[in-house]
Amino acid sequence: MSEGTSTPTTTATTEDDTLRLAVTGATGRMGRAVLDAASDRADFSVVLAVARDPATETSADFPERIEPAADLESLLDEYSPDVLVDFTGPNSAIEYAERCADSGVAFVSGTTGFDDAQLERLCEASEGAPVLHASNFSRGVEALSGVLADVLEALPGYDVELTETHHNRKRDAPSGTANTLLDRIEATRESQGDAESKGGMTERTYGREGIQPRAEGEIGVHVRRAGDVRGEHEVLLAGNDEVLSLTHRAESRAVFAAGALDAARWLAGREPGSYDFREVLA
């Protein structure tokens, strides 16, 4: 994967240093949240909003003109955004990333559910434009991820269970955030060595049914889908007659929209390459 440099180049912005913003999936819940958040910030000007099925006319819900996503390539040339924010689906996000790479437009995506081939294409797109992909744009989730290694190292051999809850329309399971946390847990546990007292190697177990005693090094993974839950993740560690629970709960999609815009502001004008949300918060 190509790595970007942390030194920004000159950003092509308007005279008042307002970034020109494009948003994909503009009629979706997260697309709408990004547009709403941008409207409250003086450092962004929405110049382009696109959707697979654009609204036929503006309304109170969609005051922006929604353009067809199929025309994104020509629209990027016409409106010249500095950065595009994407919360759509894996197939469309990869397509949009490649269009941004062709046009040299910075690309920020919170889309999850990519397979390995799609992640490779996203990496390739970063050769033509700066790309920042994150499974979660919450500062709280990033803080949770950051402390996990210290907690796991302090509690070697403790059982680990991860539970995540999202709204009933979410497609990928476990969530991208859950998988990111699981990757961090596995990397930390496996770096602790092979001794049983240090946790040993890890293996994910998705739910349990029937007679299924817990195995050595197992990480339990549990997925819940209900109502309109924005996102909740809990990492539970138990052992030595004690239980430690680390939980993050998002109360509004505005949390993710704000983080994505912070990432967009940070990314615009940087050299092509792959960047991480952690760098934005450093």
FIZA-682894 format. One record per residue (C-alpha): residue number from 0; x, y negated, z; residue in one letter. Coordinates in nm, 3 decimals, decimal comma, m for minus. Layout:
BEGIN
@seq:NUM	xx:X	yy:Y	zz:Z	type:A
...
***
This chain:
BEGIN
@seq:0	xx:0,000	yy:0,000	zz:0,000	type:M
@seq:1	xx:0,136	yy:m0,340	zz:m0,090	type:S
@seq:2	xx:0,199	yy:m0,567	zz:0,206	type:E
@seq:3	xx:0,127	yy:m0,937	zz:0,196	type:G
@seq:4	xx:0,343	yy:m1,212	zz:0,335	type:T
@seq:5	xx:0,225	yy:m1,416	zz:0,630	type:S
@seq:6	xx:0,338	yy:m1,741	zz:0,469	type:T
@seq:7	xx:0,048	yy:m1,916	zz:0,295	type:P
@seq:8	xx:0,084	yy:m2,074	zz:m0,043	type:T
@seq:9	xx:m0,100	yy:m2,387	zz:m0,147	type:T
@seq:10	xx:m0,476	yy:m2,332	zz:m0,134	type:T
@seq:11	xx:m0,688	yy:m2,475	zz:m0,413	type:A
@seq:12	xx:m0,957	yy:m2,654	zz:m0,210	type:T
@seq:13	xx:m1,174	yy:m2,959	zz:m0,255	type:T
@seq:14	xx:m1,041	yy:m3,302	zz:m0,161	type:E
@seq:15	xx:m1,169	yy:m3,272	zz:0,198	type:D
@seq:16	xx:m0,996	yy:m2,934	zz:0,238	type:D
@seq:17	xx:m1,325	yy:m2,746	zz:0,221	type:T
@seq:18	xx:m1,289	yy:m2,391	zz:0,094	type:L
@seq:19	xx:m1,500	yy:m2,289	zz:m0,202	type:R
@seq:20	xx:m1,682	yy:m1,972	zz:m0,093	type:L
@seq:21	xx:m1,844	yy:m1,691	zz:m0,292	type:A
@seq:22	xx:m2,066	yy:m1,431	zz:m0,123	type:V
@seq:23	xx:m2,173	yy:m1,094	zz:m0,265	type:T
@seq:24	xx:m2,476	yy:m0,902	zz:m0,143	type:G
@seq:25	xx:m2,635	yy:m1,242	zz:m0,083	type:A
@seq:26	xx:m2,987	yy:m1,104	zz:m0,034	type:T
@seq:27	xx:m2,874	yy:m0,841	zz:0,218	type:G
@seq:28	xx:m2,871	yy:m0,883	zz:0,595	type:R
@seq:29	xx:m2,498	yy:m0,942	zz:0,625	type:M
@seq:30	xx:m2,481	yy:m1,151	zz:0,310	type:G
@seq:31	xx:m2,754	yy:m1,372	zz:0,450	type:R
@seq:32	xx:m2,570	yy:m1,393	zz:0,783	type:A
@seq:33	xx:m2,251	yy:m1,506	zz:0,607	type:V
@seq:34	xx:m2,439	yy:m1,772	zz:0,410	type:L
@seq:35	xx:m2,609	yy:m1,898	zz:0,727	type:D
@seq:36	xx:m2,279	yy:m1,910	zz:0,914	type:A
@seq:37	xx:m2,106	yy:m2,092	zz:0,628	type:A
@seq:38	xx:m2,383	yy:m2,354	zz:0,618	type:S
@seq:39	xx:m2,297	yy:m2,444	zz:0,978	type:D
@seq:40	xx:m1,927	yy:m2,491	zz:0,910	type:R
@seq:41	xx:m1,776	yy:m2,803	zz:0,759	type:A
@seq:42	xx:m1,474	yy:m2,612	zz:0,628	type:D
@seq:43	xx:m1,676	yy:m2,408	zz:0,375	type:F
@seq:44	xx:m1,879	yy:m2,493	zz:0,069	type:S
@seq:45	xx:m2,084	yy:m2,209	zz:m0,082	type:V
@seq:46	xx:m2,035	yy:m2,237	zz:m0,457	type:V
@seq:47	xx:m2,152	yy:m1,888	zz:m0,558	type:L
@seq:48	xx:m2,393	yy:m1,628	zz:m0,418	type:A
@seq:49	xx:m2,459	yy:m1,305	zz:m0,607	type:V
@seq:50	xx:m2,670	yy:m0,993	zz:m0,559	type:A
@seq:51	xx:m2,749	yy:m0,675	zz:m0,750	type:R
@seq:52	xx:m3,115	yy:m0,780	zz:m0,761	type:D
@seq:53	xx:m3,106	yy:m1,159	zz:m0,737	type:P
@seq:54	xx:m3,407	yy:m1,357	zz:m0,628	type:A
@seq:55	xx:m3,600	yy:m1,492	zz:m0,925	type:T
@seq:56	xx:m3,629	yy:m1,835	zz:m0,766	type:E
@seq:57	xx:m3,508	yy:m2,020	zz:m0,460	type:T
@seq:58	xx:m3,715	yy:m2,009	zz:m0,143	type:S
@seq:59	xx:m3,690	yy:m2,090	zz:0,224	type:A
@seq:60	xx:m3,514	yy:m1,757	zz:0,273	type:D
@seq:61	xx:m3,274	yy:m1,805	zz:m0,018	type:F
@seq:62	xx:m3,210	yy:m2,177	zz:m0,068	type:P
@seq:63	xx:m2,899	yy:m2,098	zz:m0,273	type:E
@seq:64	xx:m2,926	yy:m1,998	zz:m0,634	type:R
@seq:65	xx:m2,866	yy:m1,623	zz:m0,641	type:I
@seq:66	xx:m2,677	yy:m1,508	zz:m0,948	type:E
@seq:67	xx:m2,669	yy:m1,150	zz:m1,089	type:P
@seq:68	xx:m2,373	yy:m0,948	zz:m0,964	type:A
@seq:69	xx:m2,331	yy:m0,797	zz:m1,310	type:A
@seq:70	xx:m2,203	yy:m1,138	zz:m1,425	type:D
@seq:71	xx:m1,948	yy:m1,175	zz:m1,145	type:L
@seq:72	xx:m1,644	yy:m1,178	zz:m1,374	type:E
@seq:73	xx:m1,765	yy:m1,478	zz:m1,574	type:S
@seq:74	xx:m1,912	yy:m1,643	zz:m1,264	type:L
@seq:75	xx:m1,575	yy:m1,637	zz:m1,089	type:L
@seq:76	xx:m1,424	yy:m1,819	zz:m1,384	type:D
@seq:77	xx:m1,712	yy:m2,067	zz:m1,396	type:E
@seq:78	xx:m1,729	yy:m2,156	zz:m1,024	type:Y
@seq:79	xx:m1,364	yy:m2,101	zz:m0,926	type:S
@seq:80	xx:m1,413	yy:m1,999	zz:m0,562	type:P
@seq:81	xx:m1,111	yy:m1,987	zz:m0,332	type:D
@seq:82	xx:m1,232	yy:m1,675	zz:m0,152	type:V
@seq:83	xx:m1,510	yy:m1,418	zz:m0,177	type:L
@seq:84	xx:m1,671	yy:m1,246	zz:0,124	type:V
@seq:85	xx:m1,826	yy:m0,905	zz:0,066	type:D
@seq:86	xx:m2,059	yy:m0,689	zz:0,277	type:F
@seq:87	xx:m2,219	yy:m0,450	zz:0,027	type:T
@seq:88	xx:m2,148	yy:m0,082	zz:m0,045	type:G
@seq:89	xx:m1,832	yy:0,110	zz:m0,132	type:P
@seq:90	xx:m1,889	yy:0,131	zz:m0,508	type:N
@seq:91	xx:m1,989	yy:m0,232	zz:m0,552	type:S
@seq:92	xx:m1,720	yy:m0,361	zz:m0,314	type:A
@seq:93	xx:m1,446	yy:m0,193	zz:m0,514	type:I
@seq:94	xx:m1,587	yy:m0,339	zz:m0,835	type:E
@seq:95	xx:m1,595	yy:m0,688	zz:m0,680	type:Y
@seq:96	xx:m1,241	yy:m0,650	zz:m0,545	type:A
@seq:97	xx:m1,115	yy:m0,565	zz:m0,892	type:E
@seq:98	xx:m1,296	yy:m0,864	zz:m1,044	type:R
@seq:99	xx:m1,137	yy:m1,088	zz:m0,779	type:C
@seq:100	xx:m0,795	yy:m0,941	zz:m0,853	type:A
@seq:101	xx:m0,841	yy:m1,020	zz:m1,222	type:D
@seq:102	xx:m0,934	yy:m1,379	zz:m1,135	type:S
@seq:103	xx:m0,685	yy:m1,429	zz:m0,852	type:G
@seq:104	xx:m0,960	yy:m1,491	zz:m0,594	type:V
@seq:105	xx:m0,894	yy:m1,394	zz:m0,232	type:A
@seq:106	xx:m1,117	yy:m1,102	zz:m0,126	type:F
@seq:107	xx:m1,250	yy:m1,037	zz:0,225	type:V
@seq:108	xx:m1,463	yy:m0,727	zz:0,282	type:S
@seq:109	xx:m1,638	yy:m0,573	zz:0,580	type:G
@seq:110	xx:m1,784	yy:m0,292	zz:0,372	type:T
@seq:111	xx:m1,734	yy:0,057	zz:0,518	type:T
@seq:112	xx:m1,770	yy:0,412	zz:0,390	type:G
@seq:113	xx:m1,484	yy:0,410	zz:0,136	type:F
@seq:114	xx:m1,337	yy:0,743	zz:0,032	type:D
@seq:115	xx:m0,963	yy:0,789	zz:m0,025	type:D
@seq:116	xx:m0,984	yy:0,717	zz:m0,398	type:A
@seq:117	xx:m1,172	yy:0,393	zz:m0,334	type:Q
@seq:118	xx:m0,922	yy:0,285	zz:m0,071	type:L
@seq:119	xx:m0,647	yy:0,343	zz:m0,326	type:E
@seq:120	xx:m0,828	yy:0,118	zz:m0,575	type:R
@seq:121	xx:m0,868	yy:m0,146	zz:m0,305	type:L
@seq:122	xx:m0,494	yy:m0,128	zz:m0,246	type:C
@seq:123	xx:m0,431	yy:m0,167	zz:m0,617	type:E
@seq:124	xx:m0,658	yy:m0,474	zz:m0,625	type:A
@seq:125	xx:m0,435	yy:m0,634	zz:m0,362	type:S
@seq:126	xx:m0,160	yy:m0,650	zz:m0,624	type:E
@seq:127	xx:m0,357	yy:m0,921	zz:m0,806	type:G
@seq:128	xx:m0,505	yy:m1,114	zz:m0,512	type:A
@seq:129	xx:m0,485	yy:m1,127	zz:m0,132	type:P
@seq:130	xx:m0,721	yy:m0,863	zz:0,012	type:V
@seq:131	xx:m0,834	yy:m0,831	zz:0,371	type:L
@seq:132	xx:m1,055	yy:m0,535	zz:0,459	type:H
@seq:133	xx:m1,176	yy:m0,464	zz:0,813	type:A
@seq:134	xx:m1,426	yy:m0,213	zz:0,946	type:S
@seq:135	xx:m1,537	yy:m0,476	zz:1,198	type:N
@seq:136	xx:m1,491	yy:m0,854	zz:1,215	type:F
@seq:137	xx:m1,576	yy:m0,884	zz:1,584	type:S
@seq:138	xx:m1,306	yy:m1,034	zz:1,804	type:R
@seq:139	xx:m1,433	yy:m0,816	zz:2,088	type:G
@seq:140	xx:m1,393	yy:m0,495	zz:1,889	type:V
@seq:141	xx:m1,041	yy:m0,598	zz:1,790	type:E
@seq:142	xx:m0,964	yy:m0,658	zz:2,158	type:A
@seq:143	xx:m1,108	yy:m0,315	zz:2,245	type:L
@seq:144	xx:m0,895	yy:m0,151	zz:1,978	type:S
@seq:145	xx:m0,591	yy:m0,335	zz:2,106	type:G
@seq:146	xx:m0,623	yy:m0,213	zz:2,466	type:V
@seq:147	xx:m0,702	yy:0,148	zz:2,377	type:L
@seq:148	xx:m0,339	yy:0,252	zz:2,344	type:A
@seq:149	xx:m0,252	yy:0,118	zz:2,692	type:D
@seq:150	xx:m0,555	yy:0,288	zz:2,847	type:V
@seq:151	xx:m0,481	yy:0,622	zz:2,683	type:L
@seq:152	xx:m0,117	yy:0,609	zz:2,784	type:E
@seq:153	xx:m0,219	yy:0,538	zz:3,143	type:A
@seq:154	xx:m0,463	yy:0,831	zz:3,144	type:L
@seq:155	xx:m0,288	yy:1,123	zz:2,969	type:P
@seq:156	xx:m0,493	yy:1,440	zz:2,952	type:G
@seq:157	xx:m0,825	yy:1,270	zz:3,026	type:Y
@seq:158	xx:m1,118	yy:1,386	zz:2,811	type:D
@seq:159	xx:m1,226	yy:1,133	zz:2,546	type:V
@seq:160	xx:m1,575	yy:1,088	zz:2,404	type:E
@seq:161	xx:m1,684	yy:0,819	zz:2,157	type:L
@seq:162	xx:m2,048	yy:0,721	zz:2,103	type:T
@seq:163	xx:m2,169	yy:0,468	zz:1,849	type:E
@seq:164	xx:m2,517	yy:0,330	zz:1,785	type:T
@seq:165	xx:m2,643	yy:0,135	zz:1,484	type:H
@seq:166	xx:m2,971	yy:0,038	zz:1,320	type:H
@seq:167	xx:m3,177	yy:0,300	zz:1,143	type:N
@seq:168	xx:m3,079	yy:0,181	zz:0,794	type:R
@seq:169	xx:m2,704	yy:0,229	zz:0,827	type:K
@seq:170	xx:m2,582	yy:0,489	zz:0,579	type:R
@seq:171	xx:m2,232	yy:0,594	zz:0,683	type:D
@seq:172	xx:m2,179	yy:0,801	zz:0,995	type:A
@seq:173	xx:m1,972	yy:0,768	zz:1,201	type:P
@seq:174	xx:m1,942	yy:0,395	zz:1,145	type:S
@seq:175	xx:m1,628	yy:0,243	zz:1,001	type:G
@seq:176	xx:m1,557	yy:0,088	zz:1,338	type:T
@seq:177	xx:m1,589	yy:0,424	zz:1,512	type:A
@seq:178	xx:m1,347	yy:0,581	zz:1,264	type:N
@seq:179	xx:m1,098	yy:0,298	zz:1,323	type:T
@seq:180	xx:m1,118	yy:0,355	zz:1,699	type:L
@seq:181	xx:m1,084	yy:0,731	zz:1,650	type:L
@seq:182	xx:m0,774	yy:0,679	zz:1,436	type:D
@seq:183	xx:m0,624	yy:0,469	zz:1,715	type:R
@seq:184	xx:m0,710	yy:0,731	zz:1,978	type:I
@seq:185	xx:m0,560	yy:1,013	zz:1,770	type:E
@seq:186	xx:m0,242	yy:0,825	zz:1,689	type:A
@seq:187	xx:m0,185	yy:0,738	zz:2,054	type:T
@seq:188	xx:m0,261	yy:1,085	zz:2,189	type:R
@seq:189	xx:m0,046	yy:1,259	zz:1,932	type:E
@seq:190	xx:0,243	yy:1,022	zz:2,001	type:S
@seq:191	xx:0,230	yy:1,127	zz:2,365	type:Q
@seq:192	xx:0,374	yy:1,467	zz:2,276	type:G
@seq:193	xx:0,266	yy:1,830	zz:2,272	type:D
@seq:194	xx:0,267	yy:1,895	zz:2,647	type:A
@seq:195	xx:m0,076	yy:1,980	zz:2,783	type:E
@seq:196	xx:m0,037	yy:1,716	zz:3,053	type:S
@seq:197	xx:0,009	yy:1,459	zz:2,779	type:K
@seq:198	xx:m0,301	yy:1,548	zz:2,581	type:G
@seq:199	xx:m0,140	yy:1,733	zz:2,289	type:G
@seq:200	xx:m0,286	yy:1,728	zz:1,939	type:M
@seq:201	xx:m0,641	yy:1,608	zz:1,880	type:T
@seq:202	xx:m0,945	yy:1,729	zz:1,692	type:E
@seq:203	xx:m1,278	yy:1,552	zz:1,638	type:R
@seq:204	xx:m1,596	yy:1,737	zz:1,737	type:T
@seq:205	xx:m1,912	yy:1,585	zz:1,596	type:Y
@seq:206	xx:m2,194	yy:1,649	zz:1,841	type:G
@seq:207	xx:m2,246	yy:1,977	zz:2,020	type:R
@seq:208	xx:m2,506	yy:2,250	zz:2,005	type:E
@seq:209	xx:m2,549	yy:2,585	zz:2,175	type:G
@seq:210	xx:m2,263	yy:2,739	zz:2,371	type:I
@seq:211	xx:m1,966	yy:2,516	zz:2,293	type:Q
@seq:212	xx:m1,718	yy:2,465	zz:2,575	type:P
@seq:213	xx:m1,485	yy:2,170	zz:2,536	type:R
@seq:214	xx:m1,157	yy:2,254	zz:2,363	type:A
@seq:215	xx:m0,812	yy:2,125	zz:2,455	type:E
@seq:216	xx:m0,740	yy:1,793	zz:2,282	type:G
@seq:217	xx:m1,097	yy:1,756	zz:2,158	type:E
@seq:218	xx:m1,247	yy:1,412	zz:2,095	type:I
@seq:219	xx:m1,626	yy:1,418	zz:2,110	type:G
@seq:220	xx:m1,799	yy:1,196	zz:1,852	type:V
@seq:221	xx:m2,167	yy:1,108	zz:1,882	type:H
@seq:222	xx:m2,373	yy:0,901	zz:1,637	type:V
@seq:223	xx:m2,709	yy:0,737	zz:1,708	type:R
@seq:224	xx:m2,931	yy:0,554	zz:1,460	type:R
@seq:225	xx:m3,231	yy:0,363	zz:1,594	type:A
@seq:226	xx:m3,425	yy:0,042	zz:1,553	type:G
@seq:227	xx:m3,234	yy:m0,274	zz:1,471	type:D
@seq:228	xx:m2,925	yy:m0,218	zz:1,687	type:V
@seq:229	xx:m2,648	yy:m0,440	zz:1,545	type:R
@seq:230	xx:m2,367	yy:m0,221	zz:1,669	type:G
@seq:231	xx:m2,256	yy:m0,058	zz:1,993	type:E
@seq:232	xx:m1,942	yy:0,146	zz:2,056	type:H
@seq:233	xx:m1,839	yy:0,321	zz:2,376	type:E
@seq:234	xx:m1,514	yy:0,503	zz:2,448	type:V
@seq:235	xx:m1,545	yy:0,719	zz:2,759	type:L
@seq:236	xx:m1,246	yy:0,873	zz:2,936	type:L
@seq:237	xx:m1,297	yy:1,123	zz:3,219	type:A
@seq:238	xx:m1,062	yy:1,322	zz:3,440	type:G
@seq:239	xx:m0,916	yy:1,337	zz:3,789	type:N
@seq:240	xx:m1,267	yy:1,292	zz:3,938	type:D
@seq:241	xx:m1,313	yy:0,951	zz:3,773	type:E
@seq:242	xx:m1,471	yy:0,799	zz:3,463	type:V
@seq:243	xx:m1,365	yy:0,491	zz:3,266	type:L
@seq:244	xx:m1,597	yy:0,350	zz:3,000	type:S
@seq:245	xx:m1,498	yy:0,083	zz:2,747	type:L
@seq:246	xx:m1,803	yy:m0,059	zz:2,566	type:T
@seq:247	xx:m1,860	yy:m0,324	zz:2,303	type:H
@seq:248	xx:m2,205	yy:m0,439	zz:2,200	type:R
@seq:249	xx:m2,281	yy:m0,688	zz:1,923	type:A
@seq:250	xx:m2,593	yy:m0,891	zz:1,997	type:E
@seq:251	xx:m2,614	yy:m1,053	zz:1,654	type:S
@seq:252	xx:m2,483	yy:m1,010	zz:1,300	type:R
@seq:253	xx:m2,356	yy:m1,365	zz:1,335	type:A
@seq:254	xx:m2,061	yy:m1,219	zz:1,528	type:V
@seq:255	xx:m1,941	yy:m1,034	zz:1,218	type:F
@seq:256	xx:m2,020	yy:m1,324	zz:0,984	type:A
@seq:257	xx:m1,816	yy:m1,566	zz:1,194	type:A
@seq:258	xx:m1,520	yy:m1,330	zz:1,201	type:G
@seq:259	xx:m1,538	yy:m1,275	zz:0,826	type:A
@seq:260	xx:m1,533	yy:m1,650	zz:0,766	type:L
@seq:261	xx:m1,237	yy:m1,689	zz:1,001	type:D
@seq:262	xx:m1,062	yy:m1,421	zz:0,795	type:A
@seq:263	xx:m1,160	yy:m1,597	zz:0,471	type:A
@seq:264	xx:m1,021	yy:m1,927	zz:0,598	type:R
@seq:265	xx:m0,695	yy:m1,757	zz:0,698	type:W
@seq:266	xx:m0,660	yy:m1,554	zz:0,376	type:L
@seq:267	xx:m0,731	yy:m1,815	zz:0,110	type:A
@seq:268	xx:m0,417	yy:m1,931	zz:m0,065	type:G
@seq:269	xx:m0,192	yy:m1,648	zz:0,054	type:R
@seq:270	xx:0,017	yy:m1,430	zz:m0,172	type:E
@seq:271	xx:m0,138	yy:m1,113	zz:m0,319	type:P
@seq:272	xx:m0,120	yy:m0,820	zz:m0,078	type:G
@seq:273	xx:m0,310	yy:m0,628	zz:0,187	type:S
@seq:274	xx:m0,377	yy:m0,806	zz:0,514	type:Y
@seq:275	xx:m0,528	yy:m0,705	zz:0,848	type:D
@seq:276	xx:m0,785	yy:m0,880	zz:1,068	type:F
@seq:277	xx:m0,542	yy:m0,848	zz:1,357	type:R
@seq:278	xx:m0,315	yy:m1,093	zz:1,178	type:E
@seq:279	xx:m0,597	yy:m1,349	zz:1,169	type:V
@seq:280	xx:m0,633	yy:m1,333	zz:1,547	type:L
@seq:281	xx:m0,259	yy:m1,332	zz:1,625	type:A
***
